[in-house]
Amino acid sequence: MDTIVRRMADETGLDFSHQISSLESKCSRALKDLYTHLTPFQCLTIARHPNRPTVLDHILNIKDKDKWVELHGNGTGYNDPAIVTG
C-alpha cells in the first residue's frame, strides 16, 4: 500500500509525505498498543506462529553464510532437527 501511494505521489506531483508519515505513526502506535495488551494465550499463539522466523532463517541472512557449516548428530548417531548448531 505504501509503495502504491508513493508511486501515485510521484506520478501526480502531489506531496503526500505528511499524510504518509501520519499514517505510519498511527500504525506504529496501534501495533504497540495491540502487543502491550495481549493475553498469555495470545503471546503463546504469536510465539508458535508457523510464519515466525526460525534460527535457520536468520542464519541464511548472515553475510558470510558460505562459511556456515551445520553440525549434525549428538554423538550417538541420532540427529534432532529441532537443534541447530554450527
PDB file of N, CA, C and O in Angstrom, chain B, residues numbered from 101:
ATOM      1  N   MET B 101       0.825  -1.186   0.000  1.00  0.00           N
ATOM      2  CA  MET B 101       0.000   0.000   0.000  1.00  0.00           C
ATOM      3  C   MET B 101       0.867   1.247   0.000  1.00  0.00           C
ATOM      4  O   MET B 101       0.590   2.209  -0.717  1.00  0.00           O
ATOM      5  N   ASP B 102       1.920   1.223   0.811  1.00  0.00           N
ATOM      6  CA  ASP B 102       2.806   2.375   0.915  1.00  0.00           C
ATOM      7  C   ASP B 102       3.442   2.697  -0.434  1.00  0.00           C
ATOM      8  O   ASP B 102       3.528   3.862  -0.822  1.00  0.00           O
ATOM      9  N   THR B 103       3.888   1.662  -1.148  1.00  0.00           N
ATOM     10  CA  THR B 103       4.530   1.897  -2.444  1.00  0.00           C
ATOM     11  C   THR B 103       3.532   2.417  -3.466  1.00  0.00           C
ATOM     12  O   THR B 103       3.900   3.206  -4.337  1.00  0.00           O
ATOM     13  N   ILE B 104       2.279   1.993  -3.378  1.00  0.00           N
ATOM     14  CA  ILE B 104       1.247   2.478  -4.303  1.00  0.00           C
ATOM     15  C   ILE B 104       1.033   3.971  -4.095  1.00  0.00           C
ATOM     16  O   ILE B 104       0.952   4.730  -5.061  1.00  0.00           O
ATOM     17  N   VAL B 105       0.943   4.391  -2.839  1.00  0.00           N
ATOM     18  CA  VAL B 105       0.726   5.803  -2.532  1.00  0.00           C
ATOM     19  C   VAL B 105       1.934   6.632  -2.966  1.00  0.00           C
ATOM     20  O   VAL B 105       1.783   7.712  -3.539  1.00  0.00           O
ATOM     21  N   ARG B 106       3.128   6.121  -2.691  1.00  0.00           N
ATOM     22  CA  ARG B 106       4.336   6.858  -3.088  1.00  0.00           C
ATOM     23  C   ARG B 106       4.436   6.966  -4.616  1.00  0.00           C
ATOM     24  O   ARG B 106       4.804   8.016  -5.141  1.00  0.00           O
ATOM     25  N   ARG B 107       4.111   5.892  -5.318  1.00  0.00           N
ATOM     26  CA  ARG B 107       4.154   5.931  -6.783  1.00  0.00           C
ATOM     27  C   ARG B 107       3.115   6.914  -7.320  1.00  0.00           C
ATOM     28  O   ARG B 107       3.380   7.654  -8.267  1.00  0.00           O
ATOM     29  N   MET B 108       1.932   6.913  -6.707  1.00  0.00           N
ATOM     30  CA  MET B 108       0.891   7.842  -7.119  1.00  0.00           C
ATOM     31  C   MET B 108       1.339   9.289  -6.877  1.00  0.00           C
ATOM     32  O   MET B 108       1.062  10.171  -7.690  1.00  0.00           O
ATOM     33  N   ALA B 109       2.019   9.523  -5.776  1.00  0.00           N
ATOM     34  CA  ALA B 109       2.519  10.868  -5.474  1.00  0.00           C
ATOM     35  C   ALA B 109       3.555  11.291  -6.510  1.00  0.00           C
ATOM     36  O   ALA B 109       3.568  12.447  -6.930  1.00  0.00           O
ATOM     37  N   ASP B 110       4.420  10.372  -6.926  1.00  0.00           N
ATOM     38  CA  ASP B 110       5.424  10.692  -7.947  1.00  0.00           C
ATOM     39  C   ASP B 110       4.772  10.984  -9.293  1.00  0.00           C
ATOM     40  O   ASP B 110       5.177  11.906 -10.001  1.00  0.00           O
ATOM     41  N   GLU B 111       3.767  10.196  -9.641  1.00  0.00           N
ATOM     42  CA  GLU B 111       3.115  10.360 -10.939  1.00  0.00           C
ATOM     43  C   GLU B 111       2.305  11.651 -11.025  1.00  0.00           C
ATOM     44  O   GLU B 111       2.277  12.299 -12.071  1.00  0.00           O
ATOM     45  N   THR B 112       1.647  12.024  -9.930  1.00  0.00           N
ATOM     46  CA  THR B 112       0.776  13.206  -9.963  1.00  0.00           C
ATOM     47  C   THR B 112       1.507  14.479  -9.561  1.00  0.00           C
ATOM     48  O   THR B 112       1.019  15.579  -9.821  1.00  0.00           O
ATOM     49  N   GLY B 113       2.659  14.345  -8.937  1.00  0.00           N
ATOM     50  CA  GLY B 113       3.389  15.519  -8.480  1.00  0.00           C
ATOM     51  C   GLY B 113       2.858  16.083  -7.169  1.00  0.00           C
ATOM     52  O   GLY B 113       3.288  17.152  -6.734  1.00  0.00           O
ATOM     53  N   LEU B 114       1.933  15.380  -6.540  1.00  0.00           N
ATOM     54  CA  LEU B 114       1.387  15.823  -5.261  1.00  0.00           C
ATOM     55  C   LEU B 114       2.255  15.304  -4.119  1.00  0.00           C
ATOM     56  O   LEU B 114       2.858  14.236  -4.218  1.00  0.00           O
ATOM     57  N   ASP B 115       2.310  16.063  -3.048  1.00  0.00           N
ATOM     58  CA  ASP B 115       3.131  15.685  -1.903  1.00  0.00           C
ATOM     59  C   ASP B 115       2.261  15.051  -0.818  1.00  0.00           C
ATOM     60  O   ASP B 115       1.477  15.727  -0.152  1.00  0.00           O
ATOM     61  N   PHE B 116       2.420  13.742  -0.658  1.00  0.00           N
ATOM     62  CA  PHE B 116       1.662  13.001   0.351  1.00  0.00           C
ATOM     63  C   PHE B 116       2.523  12.649   1.558  1.00  0.00           C
ATOM     64  O   PHE B 116       2.090  11.867   2.405  1.00  0.00           O
ATOM     65  N   SER B 117       3.713  13.196   1.660  1.00  0.00           N
ATOM     66  CA  SER B 117       4.656  12.788   2.703  1.00  0.00           C
ATOM     67  C   SER B 117       4.094  13.029   4.106  1.00  0.00           C
ATOM     68  O   SER B 117       4.308  12.212   5.001  1.00  0.00           O
ATOM     69  N   HIS B 118       3.382  14.133   4.307  1.00  0.00           N
ATOM     70  CA  HIS B 118       2.821  14.411   5.634  1.00  0.00           C
ATOM     71  C   HIS B 118       1.752  13.372   5.994  1.00  0.00           C
ATOM     72  O   HIS B 118       1.719  12.874   7.120  1.00  0.00           O
ATOM     73  N   GLN B 119       0.888  13.052   5.041  1.00  0.00           N
ATOM     74  CA  GLN B 119      -0.163  12.064   5.299  1.00  0.00           C
ATOM     75  C   GLN B 119       0.445  10.677   5.523  1.00  0.00           C
ATOM     76  O   GLN B 119      -0.006   9.924   6.386  1.00  0.00           O
ATOM     77  N   ILE B 120       1.465  10.351   4.740  1.00  0.00           N
ATOM     78  CA  ILE B 120       2.115   9.042   4.889  1.00  0.00           C
ATOM     79  C   ILE B 120       2.761   8.930   6.261  1.00  0.00           C
ATOM     80  O   ILE B 120       2.593   7.917   6.940  1.00  0.00           O
ATOM     81  N   SER B 121       3.497   9.955   6.680  1.00  0.00           N
ATOM     82  CA  SER B 121       4.150   9.886   7.995  1.00  0.00           C
ATOM     83  C   SER B 121       3.119   9.848   9.121  1.00  0.00           C
ATOM     84  O   SER B 121       3.344   9.196  10.141  1.00  0.00           O
ATOM     85  N   SER B 122       1.999  10.534   8.950  1.00  0.00           N
ATOM     86  CA  SER B 122       0.938  10.498   9.953  1.00  0.00           C
ATOM     87  C   SER B 122       0.343   9.091  10.067  1.00  0.00           C
ATOM     88  O   SER B 122       0.122   8.591  11.171  1.00  0.00           O
ATOM     89  N   LEU B 123       0.089   8.461   8.924  1.00  0.00           N
ATOM     90  CA  LEU B 123      -0.456   7.098   8.936  1.00  0.00           C
ATOM     91  C   LEU B 123       0.545   6.097   9.503  1.00  0.00           C
ATOM     92  O   LEU B 123       0.161   5.187  10.238  1.00  0.00           O
ATOM     93  N   GLU B 124       1.827   6.259   9.168  1.00  0.00           N
ATOM     94  CA  GLU B 124       2.852   5.362   9.712  1.00  0.00           C
ATOM     95  C   GLU B 124       2.935   5.506  11.229  1.00  0.00           C
ATOM     96  O   GLU B 124       3.113   4.516  11.938  1.00  0.00           O
ATOM     97  N   SER B 125       2.807   6.721  11.723  1.00  0.00           N
ATOM     98  CA  SER B 125       2.834   6.963  13.161  1.00  0.00           C
ATOM     99  C   SER B 125       1.629   6.316  13.847  1.00  0.00           C
ATOM    100  O   SER B 125       1.771   5.696  14.901  1.00  0.00           O
ATOM    101  N   LYS B 126       0.448   6.462  13.250  1.00  0.00           N
ATOM    102  CA  LYS B 126      -0.761   5.844  13.807  1.00  0.00           C
ATOM    103  C   LYS B 126      -0.641   4.322  13.818  1.00  0.00           C
ATOM    104  O   LYS B 126      -1.032   3.665  14.783  1.00  0.00           O
ATOM    105  N   CYS B 127      -0.102   3.778  12.747  1.00  0.00           N
ATOM    106  CA  CYS B 127       0.077   2.325  12.655  1.00  0.00           C
ATOM    107  C   CYS B 127       1.039   1.833  13.734  1.00  0.00           C
ATOM    108  O   CYS B 127       0.789   0.816  14.382  1.00  0.00           O
ATOM    109  N   SER B 128       2.126   2.553  13.920  1.00  0.00           N
ATOM    110  CA  SER B 128       3.110   2.177  14.928  1.00  0.00           C
ATOM    111  C   SER B 128       2.507   2.202  16.327  1.00  0.00           C
ATOM    112  O   SER B 128       2.735   1.290  17.122  1.00  0.00           O
ATOM    113  N   ARG B 129       1.735   3.247  16.627  1.00  0.00           N
ATOM    114  CA  ARG B 129       1.086   3.338  17.939  1.00  0.00           C
ATOM    115  C   ARG B 129       0.057   2.219  18.126  1.00  0.00           C
ATOM    116  O   ARG B 129      -0.051   1.646  19.210  1.00  0.00           O
ATOM    117  N   ALA B 130      -0.694   1.913  17.067  1.00  0.00           N
ATOM    118  CA  ALA B 130      -1.707   0.855  17.164  1.00  0.00           C
ATOM    119  C   ALA B 130      -1.056  -0.500  17.414  1.00  0.00           C
ATOM    120  O   ALA B 130      -1.557  -1.287  18.218  1.00  0.00           O
ATOM    121  N   LEU B 131       0.069  -0.786  16.725  1.00  0.00           N
ATOM    122  CA  LEU B 131       0.775  -2.055  16.949  1.00  0.00           C
ATOM    123  C   LEU B 131       1.325  -2.138  18.366  1.00  0.00           C
ATOM    124  O   LEU B 131       1.238  -3.180  19.016  1.00  0.00           O
ATOM    125  N   LYS B 132       1.896  -1.026  18.844  1.00  0.00           N
ATOM    126  CA  LYS B 132       2.427  -1.016  20.207  1.00  0.00           C
ATOM    127  C   LYS B 132       1.314  -1.271  21.216  1.00  0.00           C
ATOM    128  O   LYS B 132       1.486  -2.043  22.159  1.00  0.00           O
ATOM    129  N   ASP B 133       0.183  -0.626  21.016  1.00  0.00           N
ATOM    130  CA  ASP B 133      -0.962  -0.815  21.915  1.00  0.00           C
ATOM    131  C   ASP B 133      -1.480  -2.249  21.849  1.00  0.00           C
ATOM    132  O   ASP B 133      -1.818  -2.840  22.875  1.00  0.00           O
ATOM    133  N   LEU B 134      -1.541  -2.798  20.658  1.00  0.00           N
ATOM    134  CA  LEU B 134      -2.011  -4.167  20.477  1.00  0.00           C
ATOM    135  C   LEU B 134      -1.121  -5.162  21.209  1.00  0.00           C
ATOM    136  O   LEU B 134      -1.619  -6.021  21.938  1.00  0.00           O
ATOM    137  N   TYR B 135       0.198  -5.053  21.020  1.00  0.00           N
ATOM    138  CA  TYR B 135       1.109  -6.015  21.635  1.00  0.00           C
ATOM    139  C   TYR B 135       1.292  -5.776  23.130  1.00  0.00           C
ATOM    140  O   TYR B 135       1.764  -6.667  23.837  1.00  0.00           O
ATOM    141  N   THR B 136       0.932  -4.607  23.624  1.00  0.00           N
ATOM    142  CA  THR B 136       1.030  -4.323  25.056  1.00  0.00           C
ATOM    143  C   THR B 136      -0.067  -5.022  25.846  1.00  0.00           C
ATOM    144  O   THR B 136       0.127  -5.357  27.014  1.00  0.00           O
ATOM    145  N   HIS B 137      -1.206  -5.243  25.223  1.00  0.00           N
ATOM    146  CA  HIS B 137      -2.373  -5.768  25.945  1.00  0.00           C
ATOM    147  C   HIS B 137      -2.739  -7.203  25.547  1.00  0.00           C
ATOM    148  O   HIS B 137      -3.914  -7.569  25.571  1.00  0.00           O
ATOM    149  N   LEU B 138      -1.758  -8.003  25.188  1.00  0.00           N
ATOM    150  CA  LEU B 138      -2.032  -9.389  24.817  1.00  0.00           C
ATOM    151  C   LEU B 138      -2.226 -10.263  26.046  1.00  0.00           C
ATOM    152  O   LEU B 138      -1.602 -10.056  27.087  1.00  0.00           O
ATOM    153  N   THR B 139      -3.101 -11.236  25.898  1.00  0.00           N
ATOM    154  CA  THR B 139      -3.267 -12.228  26.961  1.00  0.00           C
ATOM    155  C   THR B 139      -2.122 -13.232  26.852  1.00  0.00           C
ATOM    156  O   THR B 139      -1.469 -13.304  25.811  1.00  0.00           O
ATOM    157  N   PRO B 140      -1.866 -14.005  27.902  1.00  0.00           N
ATOM    158  CA  PRO B 140      -0.815 -15.023  27.808  1.00  0.00           C
ATOM    159  C   PRO B 140      -1.033 -16.005  26.654  1.00  0.00           C
ATOM    160  O   PRO B 140      -0.071 -16.416  26.004  1.00  0.00           O
ATOM    161  N   PHE B 141      -2.269 -16.378  26.398  1.00  0.00           N
ATOM    162  CA  PHE B 141      -2.544 -17.297  25.297  1.00  0.00           C
ATOM    163  C   PHE B 141      -2.227 -16.654  23.947  1.00  0.00           C
ATOM    164  O   PHE B 141      -1.706 -17.320  23.052  1.00  0.00           O
ATOM    165  N   GLN B 142      -2.538 -15.367  23.795  1.00  0.00           N
ATOM    166  CA  GLN B 142      -2.218 -14.670  22.551  1.00  0.00           C
ATOM    167  C   GLN B 142      -0.706 -14.582  22.349  1.00  0.00           C
ATOM    168  O   GLN B 142      -0.222 -14.720  21.225  1.00  0.00           O
ATOM    169  N   CYS B 143       0.036 -14.354  23.425  1.00  0.00           N
ATOM    170  CA  CYS B 143       1.506 -14.342  23.335  1.00  0.00           C
ATOM    171  C   CYS B 143       2.026 -15.696  22.872  1.00  0.00           C
ATOM    172  O   CYS B 143       2.911 -15.770  22.019  1.00  0.00           O
ATOM    173  N   LEU B 144       1.482 -16.753  23.427  1.00  0.00           N
ATOM    174  CA  LEU B 144       1.875 -18.103  23.047  1.00  0.00           C
ATOM    175  C   LEU B 144       1.550 -18.374  21.579  1.00  0.00           C
ATOM    176  O   LEU B 144       2.353 -18.975  20.865  1.00  0.00           O
ATOM    177  N   THR B 145       0.385 -17.936  21.133  1.00  0.00           N
ATOM    178  CA  THR B 145      -0.023 -18.122  19.745  1.00  0.00           C
ATOM    179  C   THR B 145       0.941 -17.416  18.787  1.00  0.00           C
ATOM    180  O   THR B 145       1.305 -17.969  17.749  1.00  0.00           O
ATOM    181  N   ILE B 146       1.350 -16.205  19.136  1.00  0.00           N
ATOM    182  CA  ILE B 146       2.307 -15.468  18.300  1.00  0.00           C
ATOM    183  C   ILE B 146       3.662 -16.154  18.301  1.00  0.00           C
ATOM    184  O   ILE B 146       4.307 -16.261  17.258  1.00  0.00           O
ATOM    185  N   ALA B 147       4.099 -16.622  19.471  1.00  0.00           N
ATOM    186  CA  ALA B 147       5.395 -17.288  19.568  1.00  0.00           C
ATOM    187  C   ALA B 147       5.444 -18.572  18.752  1.00  0.00           C
ATOM    188  O   ALA B 147       6.505 -18.950  18.255  1.00  0.00           O
ATOM    189  N   ARG B 148       4.314 -19.241  18.609  1.00  0.00           N
ATOM    190  CA  ARG B 148       4.268 -20.505  17.872  1.00  0.00           C
ATOM    191  C   ARG B 148       3.742 -20.356  16.445  1.00  0.00           C
ATOM    192  O   ARG B 148       3.463 -21.353  15.780  1.00  0.00           O
ATOM    193  N   HIS B 149       3.606 -19.121  15.976  1.00  0.00           N
ATOM    194  CA  HIS B 149       3.063 -18.894  14.629  1.00  0.00           C
ATOM    195  C   HIS B 149       3.964 -19.558  13.587  1.00  0.00           C
ATOM    196  O   HIS B 149       5.185 -19.420  13.656  1.00  0.00           O
ATOM    197  N   PRO B 150       3.382 -20.275  12.627  1.00  0.00           N
ATOM    198  CA  PRO B 150       4.198 -21.004  11.650  1.00  0.00           C
ATOM    199  C   PRO B 150       5.035 -20.101  10.740  1.00  0.00           C
ATOM    200  O   PRO B 150       6.030 -20.567  10.184  1.00  0.00           O
ATOM    201  N   ASN B 151       4.675 -18.848  10.570  1.00  0.00           N
ATOM    202  CA  ASN B 151       5.449 -17.948   9.711  1.00  0.00           C
ATOM    203  C   ASN B 151       6.489 -17.143  10.473  1.00  0.00           C
ATOM    204  O   ASN B 151       7.146 -16.275   9.899  1.00  0.00           O
ATOM    205  N   ARG B 152       6.643 -17.423  11.762  1.00  0.00           N
ATOM    206  CA  ARG B 152       7.640 -16.719  12.562  1.00  0.00           C
ATOM    207  C   ARG B 152       9.031 -17.161  12.118  1.00  0.00           C
ATOM    208  O   ARG B 152       9.242 -18.349  11.873  1.00  0.00           O
ATOM    209  N   PRO B 153       9.989 -16.233  12.006  1.00  0.00           N
ATOM    210  CA  PRO B 153      11.340 -16.618  11.572  1.00  0.00           C
ATOM    211  C   PRO B 153      11.979 -17.613  12.539  1.00  0.00           C
ATOM    212  O   PRO B 153      11.788 -17.538  13.752  1.00  0.00           O
ATOM    213  N   THR B 154      12.733 -18.533  11.977  1.00  0.00           N
ATOM    214  CA  THR B 154      13.457 -19.512  12.777  1.00  0.00           C
ATOM    215  C   THR B 154      14.936 -19.172  12.784  1.00  0.00           C
ATOM    216  O   THR B 154      15.369 -18.243  12.102  1.00  0.00           O
ATOM    217  N   VAL B 155      15.705 -19.916  13.547  1.00  0.00           N
ATOM    218  CA  VAL B 155      17.153 -19.712  13.589  1.00  0.00           C
ATOM    219  C   VAL B 155      17.746 -19.881  12.189  1.00  0.00           C
ATOM    220  O   VAL B 155      18.626 -19.120  11.786  1.00  0.00           O
ATOM    221  N   LEU B 156      17.265 -20.870  11.462  1.00  0.00           N
ATOM    222  CA  LEU B 156      17.798 -21.091  10.113  1.00  0.00           C
ATOM    223  C   LEU B 156      17.511 -19.902   9.194  1.00  0.00           C
ATOM    224  O   LEU B 156      18.337 -19.577   8.340  1.00  0.00           O
ATOM    225  N   ASP B 157      16.364 -19.252   9.349  1.00  0.00           N
ATOM    226  CA  ASP B 157      16.070 -18.056   8.560  1.00  0.00           C
ATOM    227  C   ASP B 157      17.110 -16.973   8.826  1.00  0.00           C
ATOM    228  O   ASP B 157      17.575 -16.311   7.899  1.00  0.00           O
ATOM    229  N   HIS B 158      17.466 -16.798  10.074  1.00  0.00           N
ATOM    230  CA  HIS B 158      18.459 -15.787  10.427  1.00  0.00           C
ATOM    231  C   HIS B 158      19.852 -16.188   9.935  1.00  0.00           C
ATOM    232  O   HIS B 158      20.606 -15.345   9.449  1.00  0.00           O
ATOM    233  N   ILE B 159      20.186 -17.447  10.058  1.00  0.00           N
ATOM    234  CA  ILE B 159      21.498 -17.921   9.609  1.00  0.00           C
ATOM    235  C   ILE B 159      21.646 -17.720   8.104  1.00  0.00           C
ATOM    236  O   ILE B 159      22.716 -17.335   7.634  1.00  0.00           O
ATOM    237  N   LEU B 160      20.592 -17.975   7.353  1.00  0.00           N
ATOM    238  CA  LEU B 160      20.661 -17.817   5.901  1.00  0.00           C
ATOM    239  C   LEU B 160      20.814 -16.356   5.486  1.00  0.00           C
ATOM    240  O   LEU B 160      21.195 -16.081   4.348  1.00  0.00           O
ATOM    241  N   ASN B 161      20.526 -15.420   6.380  1.00  0.00           N
ATOM    242  CA  ASN B 161      20.696 -13.999   6.081  1.00  0.00           C
ATOM    243  C   ASN B 161      22.029 -13.438   6.556  1.00  0.00           C
ATOM    244  O   ASN B 161      22.284 -12.242   6.411  1.00  0.00           O
ATOM    245  N   ILE B 162      22.880 -14.285   7.122  1.00  0.00           N
ATOM    246  CA  ILE B 162      24.210 -13.856   7.552  1.00  0.00           C
ATOM    247  C   ILE B 162      25.044 -13.574   6.314  1.00  0.00           C
ATOM    248  O   ILE B 162      24.946 -14.281   5.311  1.00  0.00           O
ATOM    249  N   LYS B 163      25.871 -12.528   6.392  1.00  0.00           N
ATOM    250  CA  LYS B 163      26.692 -12.158   5.239  1.00  0.00           C
ATOM    251  C   LYS B 163      27.604 -13.293   4.781  1.00  0.00           C
ATOM    252  O   LYS B 163      27.655 -13.613   3.594  1.00  0.00           O
ATOM    253  N   ASP B 164      28.310 -13.889   5.710  1.00  0.00           N
ATOM    254  CA  ASP B 164      29.278 -14.931   5.360  1.00  0.00           C
ATOM    255  C   ASP B 164      28.666 -16.314   5.503  1.00  0.00           C
ATOM    256  O   ASP B 164      29.242 -17.191   6.146  1.00  0.00           O
ATOM    257  N   LYS B 165      27.483 -16.510   4.896  1.00  0.00           N
ATOM    258  CA  LYS B 165      26.809 -17.803   5.046  1.00  0.00           C
ATOM    259  C   LYS B 165      27.560 -18.932   4.353  1.00  0.00           C
ATOM    260  O   LYS B 165      27.296 -20.105   4.620  1.00  0.00           O
ATOM    261  N   ASP B 166      28.505 -18.587   3.454  1.00  0.00           N
ATOM    262  CA  ASP B 166      29.320 -19.632   2.820  1.00  0.00           C
ATOM    263  C   ASP B 166      30.243 -20.287   3.840  1.00  0.00           C
ATOM    264  O   ASP B 166      30.678 -21.423   3.654  1.00  0.00           O
ATOM    265  N   LYS B 167      30.541 -19.563   4.926  1.00  0.00           N
ATOM    266  CA  LYS B 167      31.418 -20.098   5.967  1.00  0.00           C
ATOM    267  C   LYS B 167      30.644 -20.916   6.999  1.00  0.00           C
ATOM    268  O   LYS B 167      31.250 -21.564   7.852  1.00  0.00           O
ATOM    269  N   TRP B 168      29.308 -20.893   6.931  1.00  0.00           N
ATOM    270  CA  TRP B 168      28.476 -21.618   7.886  1.00  0.00           C
ATOM    271  C   TRP B 168      28.528 -23.107   7.604  1.00  0.00           C
ATOM    272  O   TRP B 168      28.286 -23.535   6.475  1.00  0.00           O
ATOM    273  N   VAL B 169      28.836 -23.890   8.602  1.00  0.00           N
ATOM    274  CA  VAL B 169      28.849 -25.343   8.494  1.00  0.00           C
ATOM    275  C   VAL B 169      27.964 -25.885   9.602  1.00  0.00           C
ATOM    276  O   VAL B 169      28.272 -25.741  10.785  1.00  0.00           O
ATOM    277  N   GLU B 170      26.863 -26.510   9.209  1.00  0.00           N
ATOM    278  CA  GLU B 170      25.949 -27.056  10.208  1.00  0.00           C
ATOM    279  C   GLU B 170      26.464 -28.393  10.699  1.00  0.00           C
ATOM    280  O   GLU B 170      26.876 -29.241   9.908  1.00  0.00           O
ATOM    281  N   LEU B 171      26.439 -28.576  12.004  1.00  0.00           N
ATOM    282  CA  LEU B 171      26.863 -29.828  12.614  1.00  0.00           C
ATOM    283  C   LEU B 171      25.644 -30.709  12.839  1.00  0.00           C
ATOM    284  O   LEU B 171      24.570 -30.213  13.181  1.00  0.00           O
ATOM    285  N   HIS B 172      25.804 -32.000  12.650  1.00  0.00           N
ATOM    286  CA  HIS B 172      24.694 -32.939  12.814  1.00  0.00           C
ATOM    287  C   HIS B 172      25.061 -34.023  13.811  1.00  0.00           C
ATOM    288  O   HIS B 172      26.234 -34.337  14.011  1.00  0.00           O
ATOM    289  N   GLY B 173      24.037 -34.586  14.428  1.00  0.00           N
ATOM    290  CA  GLY B 173      24.232 -35.729  15.320  1.00  0.00           C
ATOM    291  C   GLY B 173      24.531 -35.315  16.742  1.00  0.00           C
ATOM    292  O   GLY B 173      24.963 -34.195  17.015  1.00  0.00           O
ATOM    293  N   ASN B 174      24.289 -36.248  17.638  1.00  0.00           N
ATOM    294  CA  ASN B 174      24.521 -35.975  19.056  1.00  0.00           C
ATOM    295  C   ASN B 174      25.615 -36.866  19.638  1.00  0.00           C
ATOM    296  O   ASN B 174      25.729 -36.988  20.858  1.00  0.00           O
ATOM    297  N   GLY B 175      26.396 -37.470  18.800  1.00  0.00           N
ATOM    298  CA  GLY B 175      27.481 -38.319  19.277  1.00  0.00           C
ATOM    299  C   GLY B 175      27.099 -39.778  19.368  1.00  0.00           C
ATOM    300  O   GLY B 175      27.976 -40.638  19.444  1.00  0.00           O
ATOM    301  N   THR B 176      25.810 -40.081  19.363  1.00  0.00           N
ATOM    302  CA  THR B 176      25.369 -41.474  19.418  1.00  0.00           C
ATOM    303  C   THR B 176      24.705 -41.884  18.111  1.00  0.00           C
ATOM    304  O   THR B 176      24.111 -42.959  18.019  1.00  0.00           O
ATOM    305  N   GLY B 177      24.808 -41.022  17.095  1.00  0.00           N
ATOM    306  CA  GLY B 177      24.269 -41.376  15.791  1.00  0.00           C
ATOM    307  C   GLY B 177      22.884 -40.842  15.479  1.00  0.00           C
ATOM    308  O   GLY B 177      22.344 -41.105  14.405  1.00  0.00           O
ATOM    309  N   TYR B 178      22.315 -40.106  16.392  1.00  0.00           N
ATOM    310  CA  TYR B 178      20.979 -39.556  16.170  1.00  0.00           C
ATOM    311  C   TYR B 178      21.051 -38.077  15.828  1.00  0.00           C
ATOM    312  O   TYR B 178      21.942 -37.366  16.293  1.00  0.00           O
ATOM    313  N   ASN B 179      20.114 -37.622  15.019  1.00  0.00           N
ATOM    314  CA  ASN B 179      20.066 -36.217  14.618  1.00  0.00           C
ATOM    315  C   ASN B 179      18.722 -35.644  15.011  1.00  0.00           C
ATOM    316  O   ASN B 179      17.684 -36.169  14.608  1.00  0.00           O
ATOM    317  N   ASP B 180      18.722 -34.573  15.792  1.00  0.00           N
ATOM    318  CA  ASP B 180      17.492 -33.901  16.188  1.00  0.00           C
ATOM    319  C   ASP B 180      17.352 -32.644  15.345  1.00  0.00           C
ATOM    320  O   ASP B 180      18.117 -31.699  15.539  1.00  0.00           O
ATOM    321  N   PRO B 181      16.385 -32.596  14.396  1.00  0.00           N
ATOM    322  CA  PRO B 181      16.257 -31.437  13.518  1.00  0.00           C
ATOM    323  C   PRO B 181      15.835 -30.154  14.250  1.00  0.00           C
ATOM    324  O   PRO B 181      15.923 -29.064  13.685  1.00  0.00           O
ATOM    325  N   ALA B 182      15.383 -30.280  15.492  1.00  0.00           N
ATOM    326  CA  ALA B 182      14.987 -29.092  16.247  1.00  0.00           C
ATOM    327  C   ALA B 182      16.192 -28.354  16.813  1.00  0.00           C
ATOM    328  O   ALA B 182      16.067 -27.203  17.232  1.00  0.00           O
ATOM    329  N   ILE B 183      17.354 -28.996  16.833  1.00  0.00           N
ATOM    330  CA  ILE B 183      18.559 -28.387  17.380  1.00  0.00           C
ATOM    331  C   ILE B 183      19.497 -28.033  16.231  1.00  0.00           C
ATOM    332  O   ILE B 183      19.910 -28.902  15.463  1.00  0.00           O
ATOM    333  N   VAL B 184      19.829 -26.747  16.124  1.00  0.00           N
ATOM    334  CA  VAL B 184      20.699 -26.276  15.054  1.00  0.00           C
ATOM    335  C   VAL B 184      22.001 -25.783  15.682  1.00  0.00           C
ATOM    336  O   VAL B 184      21.992 -24.915  16.555  1.00  0.00           O
ATOM    337  N   THR B 185      23.114 -26.344  15.228  1.00  0.00           N
ATOM    338  CA  THR B 185      24.420 -25.908  15.701  1.00  0.00           C
ATOM    339  C   THR B 185      25.350 -25.773  14.516  1.00  0.00           C
ATOM    340  O   THR B 185      25.115 -26.345  13.452  1.00  0.00           O
ATOM    341  N   GLY B 186      26.388 -25.023  14.713  1.00  0.00           N
ATOM    342  CA  GLY B 186      27.356 -24.858  13.645  1.00  0.00           C
ATOM    343  C   GLY B 186      28.578 -24.138  14.106  1.00  0.00           C
ATOM    344  O   GLY B 186      29.498 -23.916  13.320  1.00  0.00           O
TER     345      GLY B 186
END
